Each structure stands twice: as C-alpha cells, then as structure tokens.
Amino acid sequence: MEKVTLQNPDEIFQFLADVSLRGGDVAPESLLDLVLEEGFTEPIYLNASGEDPQAFYQGKPNAWAVYQIREWKRVMTISRGAGQERRVQITETP
C-alpha cells in the first residue's frame, strides 16, 4: 500500500472506519473503534505506511502496518512488523 497522510478530521475518521485488523490481541472490528476507545475524538493528523497481510482496507487484505494518529499533544501508534504481534503505544509530545 502507498503511504497515506491525512490532516482533515472527517477524512481521518472515514479512513479509520474502513480499516480492520485481524490476528493477535489488537484486532478491532474497525480501527476507528480502537481510536475512539482510547479517547482520540479530535484527530488532526494521520500517517499510514508499510504493509500488513492481516490488516484490511475496505475489506481488501494487505493494508498498512503502521498507523500514527495525532490529537494535539498525544500520538497513538499502532504497528506490526513481519512475524510480530501488533502493538499500540500512546505518547505525549511536548
């Protein structure tokens, strides 16, 4: 998949709703569910890159492997490397 960068909250929410993850401990029906569960209600930036065969975009496999979602000073990173479990990390930036 080609790298995606979005900076419009409505576009970010639509994109996240179209992504689903399977396999491992982190496997929400849609990525939007996970992001909202973590309290990210006003995302201002999204970056998606890499390729994960257990990630699906609009039902098609091999979506992105790394997602970074920024909401003001907080950044949520969802990532999965080849042969590794998916990780979710939330950090605060200065």
GIFENLIN-V21482 format. One record per residue. N is the residue number from 1. SS is DSSP state (hx for helix, st for strand, lp for the rest). OMEGA is omega in whole degrees, 0 to 359 (999 if undefined). NEAR is the number of other ideal C-beta (glycine too) atoms within 8 Angstrom. Layout:
n: [N,N]
ss: [SS,SS]
omega: [OMEGA,OMEGA]
near: [NEAR,NEAR]
This chain:
n: [1,2,3,4,5,6,7,8,9,10,11,12,13,14,15,16,17,18,19,20,21,22,23,24,25,26,27,28,29,30,31,32,33,34,35,36,37,38,39,40,41,42,43,44,45,46,47,48,49,50,51,52,53,54,55,56,57,58,59,60,61,62,63,64,65,66,67,68,69,70,71,72,73,74,75,76,77,78,79,80,81,82,83,84,85,86,87,88,89,90,91,92,93,94]
ss: [lp,lp,lp,st,st,st,lp,lp,hx,hx,hx,hx,hx,hx,hx,hx,hx,lp,st,st,st,lp,lp,lp,lp,lp,lp,lp,lp,lp,hx,hx,hx,hx,hx,hx,hx,lp,lp,lp,lp,lp,lp,lp,st,st,st,st,st,lp,lp,st,st,st,st,st,st,lp,lp,st,st,st,st,lp,lp,st,st,st,st,st,st,lp,lp,st,st,st,st,st,st,lp,lp,lp,lp,lp,lp,lp,st,st,st,st,st,st,lp,lp]
omega: [177,179,180,174,179,179,178,183,180,178,178,179,179,178,181,179,182,181,173,182,178,178,177,182,182,182,181,176,172,179,177,179,181,182,179,177,180,175,178,184,179,181,181,183,175,175,178,182,179,180,181,181,179,173,185,175,183,177,181,183,178,174,188,182,183,178,174,181,180,172,183,183,181,177,176,178,175,185,176,175,180,178,181,175,177,180,173,180,176,180,176,177,180,999]
near: [10,3,7,11,8,9,8,6,8,6,9,14,10,8,12,13,9,8,16,9,16,7,6,9,5,11,8,10,4,11,13,10,9,13,12,9,7,9,5,11,6,7,13,8,11,15,10,14,8,8,8,11,6,10,15,12,10,5,4,7,7,8,12,14,10,12,13,11,15,11,12,6,6,11,11,15,13,14,11,13,6,3,3,7,7,13,10,10,7,9,7,7,6,3]
